Amino acid sequence: MFYLIPVIFLLGIVGIALEDFIKVNKAAIALFMAISLWVILMLDADAIFIGRHSEIFQGFLDRFPEVAKMPLHEQFVQFLTDRAIVYHLGNVAETLFFIMSSMVIVELIDRHGGFRSITDLVRTSSKRKLLWAICFISFFFSALLDNLAASIVIIAILRKLVPLRQERIIFACMVIISANAGGSWSPIGDVTTILLWVGQNISAGHQIVHVFIPALINLLVPLTIATFVFFKKGEHIELQVEEPEDDYIPEIPKRARYFILIVGVLSLALVPVFQSLTSLPPFLGIMLGLVILWFYTDIMYSRLHGIEESQKLRIATLLTSVDLGTILFFTGILMAVGALETSGQLGLFANFLDTNVHQPYIISFVIGLMSSVVDNVALVAATIGMYPIADPATGLTEYVSHFV
């Protein structure tokens, strides 16, 4: 059953990629995959951990000698339930709490019209100027929000600025490119970078310093090409008349909306600072910002009597709009990768790459190609499990230093 583990994982990844074709939600596939792998680990624990001389299992017994005196089956139960599952679930929870908190903050800002001020900031009749403004805003926005949230916000703004659908598609494509470039240089810019940062595989300062310039080049090259290919010099957009705001918006003071925007953005941007000052997990930093906004909005709405209770956008109400399907999908993927790591499959694959390829840049290139068809979250999580963090004190070779 040991060799069935990677087969189930690969079938699950294929099923996720074919979600629209097979009409089964990817969250269900990911959860089923994770549960199946952990069940196999429990049912075939003897062959996996004893027959293959598992270093992880042996290390657990060395650390808890009282467990080694128990019957063999009880040893497996203690190892899988008290060590492996709890350990991986703790790591998964850190990432998921961070993602959920950021989702709620972004939703709170958006529902209170915080992003509408950007519309006035970039309003221009020049297509080329608008393209550059939108792309740079997307680039920096996606460094604070995740790529998907940044893209959704900016494309919603485009609907008010670009009336023609064909032109709006061009702008939207450039927004996607800009958001992907911007999300790569920030530790909180994408779910994958959050995984790396929360797992202490990268530091915020080093990532920003080393990746910002390459990310900027990834933006500027396609942006320059698009400027001259799609839009002629002097082309203008017929500006749309501003749509009336929602009924409840005028009742909320403008300073309150600005406060929500500023605190929300700072809650996202200052998470690395919080982590470096306190050495606490990043999810506590972003939850602190969420709590501040929670206190503020509850107090604000308690003083606003001109709005019906059903229209008040309290955070307790917005929690129901969190994409639970996405959260469960991440849970399934990350726990499945945890099962792969516990079984030793990731270590075997890493040894295979080191033995047969032994070039970090080629390995990175192959992983990059795989990311075009395999879910990025699963791929990054698996790679983290394959290559543990190297200790600089051990004296790194040039080869190993590429992974630090």
Secondary structure, DSSP 8 states (H G I E B T S, - for coil): -TTHHHHHHHHHHHHHHTHHHHT--HHHHHHHHHHHHHHHHHHTHIIIIITTT-HHHHHHHHH-HHHHTS-HHHHHHIIIIIIIIHHHHHHHHHHHHHHHHHHHHHHHHHHTTTTHHHHHHH--SBHHHHHHHHHHHHHHHHHHS-HHHHHHHHHHHHHHH---HHHHHHHHHHHHHHHHHHHHSSTTSSHHHHHHHHTTSS-HHHHHHHHHHHHHHHHHHHHHHHHHHH--TT-B----------TTGGGS-HHHHHHHHHHHHHHHHTHHHHHHHH---HHHHHHHHHHHHHHHHHHHHHH--SS-GGG---HHHHGGGS-HHHHHHHHHHHHHHHHHHHHTHHHHHHHHHHHHT--HHHHHHHHHHHTTTS-HHHHHHHHHHHS----GGG---HHHHTT-
